[in-house]
């Protein structure tokens, strides 16, 4: 529930800059990328780790949630920047972000990228990817979407998330093994 609420707040912050303050995508994207990088730099300087597996203090959790907030704000602006600002369209933008995640996964599984960096890079990229695919499904055909609307799109995403959680719960796929 917290992630959902943080995602809404992060998206609304970005939308407020665009819709109410008249900012364009590029400065917002750069602002939130800088804020996220500064959060990671401060977190690492203070804690000497960015691992989500070692969040057991209030300070580490505060850094984590600040990073998540900036990730969602950045993702909203970056997704719209590529799809609308640069004219790539929603589907192509989503596919491009998916390809970046594929490269990150490939580097991780090939042993060329450590798990913490791979996690955070993939996590950051999932937001604009999801926004691009969500807009592709929900936006009217006149705007380059499929015209399913926000309710149907939300239900599709909810079903996909629910199905994934159910599968992983039952199969234990992705369950971490504690090393003794």
C-alpha positions in Angstrom: 0.0 0.0 0.0 2.9 2.3 0.8 4.5 1.8 -2.6 1.1 2.6 -4.3 0.7 5.8 -2.3 4.3 6.9 -2.9 3.9 6.2 -6.6 0.8 8.4 -6.7 2.5 11.2 -4.8 5.6 11.0 -7.0 3.4 11.1 -10.2 1.3 14.0 -8.9 4.4 16.0 -8.1 5.6 15.6 -11.6 2.2 16.3 -13.0 1.9 19.4 -10.9 5.2 20.8 -12.3 3.9 20.1 -15.9 0.2 20.9 -15.6 0.1 23.7 -13.0 3.5 25.3 -13.2 4.1 24.9 -17.0 7.4 23.2 -16.8 8.5 21.0 -19.7 9.6 17.4 -19.3 13.4 17.9 -19.7 14.0 20.1 -16.7 11.7 18.0 -14.5 13.5 14.8 -15.6 16.9 16.3 -14.9 15.8 17.7 -11.5 14.4 14.4 -10.3 17.4 12.5 -11.8 19.7 14.8 -9.8 17.6 14.4 -6.6 17.7 10.6 -7.0 21.5 10.6 -7.6 22.0 12.9 -4.5 19.8 10.6 -2.4 21.9 7.6 -3.4 25.1 9.5 -2.9 24.1 10.6 0.6 22.7 7.2 1.5 25.9 5.5 0.4 28.1 8.1 2.1 26.3 7.6 5.4 25.5 3.9 5.3 28.2 2.5 3.0 25.5 0.4 1.2 22.5 0.7 -1.0 21.3 -2.8 -0.4 17.6 -3.2 0.3 18.5 -6.4 2.3 20.1 -4.3 5.0 17.3 -1.8 5.7 16.9 -2.3 9.4 17.2 1.2 10.8 15.0 4.2 10.6 17.7 6.2 8.7 18.1 3.5 6.1 14.4 3.2 5.6 14.1 7.0 5.3 16.8 6.9 2.5 14.9 4.0 0.9 11.6 5.8 0.8 13.1 9.0 -0.5 14.8 7.1 -3.3 11.5 5.4 -4.1 9.6 8.8 -4.2 12.2 10.3 -6.5 12.2 7.1 -8.6 8.4 7.5 -9.2 8.7 11.2 -9.9 11.6 10.7 -12.3 9.8 7.8 -14.0 6.7 9.8 -14.6 8.7 12.6 -16.3 11.1 10.3 -18.1 8.3 8.2 -19.5 6.4 11.2 -20.8 9.6 12.8 -22.0 10.4 9.9 -24.4 6.9 9.1 -25.4 5.4 12.7 -25.8 8.3 15.2 -25.6 10.6 13.3 -28.0 7.7 11.8 -30.0 8.7 8.2 -29.7 5.1 7.2 -28.8 3.9 5.1 -25.9 4.5 1.6 -27.3 8.0 2.3 -28.7 8.9 4.0 -25.4 7.7 1.0 -23.4 9.6 -1.3 -25.6 12.8 0.8 -25.4 12.6 0.8 -21.6 12.0 -2.9 -21.6 15.1 -3.4 -23.7 17.1 -1.4 -21.2 15.9 -3.7 -18.5 16.8 -6.6 -20.6 20.4 -5.3 -21.0 20.6 -4.7 -17.2 19.4 -8.3 -16.6 21.9 -9.6 -19.2 24.8 -7.8 -17.6 23.8 -9.1 -14.2 23.4 -12.7 -15.2 26.6 -12.5 -17.2 28.4 -11.4 -14.0 29.2 -8.0 -15.4 27.0 -6.0 -12.9 26.6 -6.4 -9.2 23.1 -7.2 -7.8 22.6 -3.9 -5.9 23.3 -1.8 -9.0 21.3 -4.1 -11.2 18.3 -3.9 -8.8 18.3 -0.1 -8.6 18.8 0.5 -12.3 16.0 -2.0 -13.2 13.8 -0.6 -10.5 14.3 3.0 -11.8 13.6 1.9 -15.4 10.4 0.0 -14.5 8.6 3.2 -13.7 8.8 4.9 -17.1 8.3 1.5 -18.8 5.1 0.9 -16.8 4.0 4.5 -17.5 4.6 4.1 -21.2 2.7 0.8 -21.5 0.0 2.1 -19.2 -0.5 5.2 -21.4 -0.4 3.0 -24.5 -3.2 0.9 -23.2 -5.3 3.7 -21.7 -4.9 6.7 -24.0 -7.4 7.3 -26.8 -6.4 6.1 -30.2 -6.2 9.7 -31.4 -3.3 10.2 -28.8 -1.5 7.0 -29.9 -3.0 4.6 -27.4 -5.3 1.6 -27.6 -8.2 3.5 -26.0 -8.9 1.0 -23.2 -9.3 3.8 -20.6 -7.8 4.0 -17.1 -10.2 1.7 -15.4 -9.7 -1.3 -17.8 -5.9 -0.6 -17.9 -5.8 -0.5 -14.1 -7.7 -3.7 -13.8 -5.3 -5.4 -16.3 -2.3 -4.2 -14.4 -3.9 -5.3 -11.1 -4.6 -8.8 -12.5 -1.1 -9.1 -13.8 0.4 -8.1 -10.5 -2.0 -10.3 -8.6 -1.3 -13.2 -10.9 2.5 -12.8 -10.5 2.2 -12.6 -6.7 0.0 -15.7 -6.6 2.4 -17.6 -8.8 5.5 -16.6 -6.8 3.7 -17.4 -3.5 2.7 -20.8 -4.6 5.8 -21.8 -6.6 8.3 -20.2 -4.2 10.0 -18.8 -7.3 12.3 -16.0 -6.3 12.4 -17.1 -2.6 15.7 -16.2 -1.1 17.6 -18.9 0.7 19.2 -17.8 4.0 22.8 -18.8 4.1 23.9 -20.3 7.4 
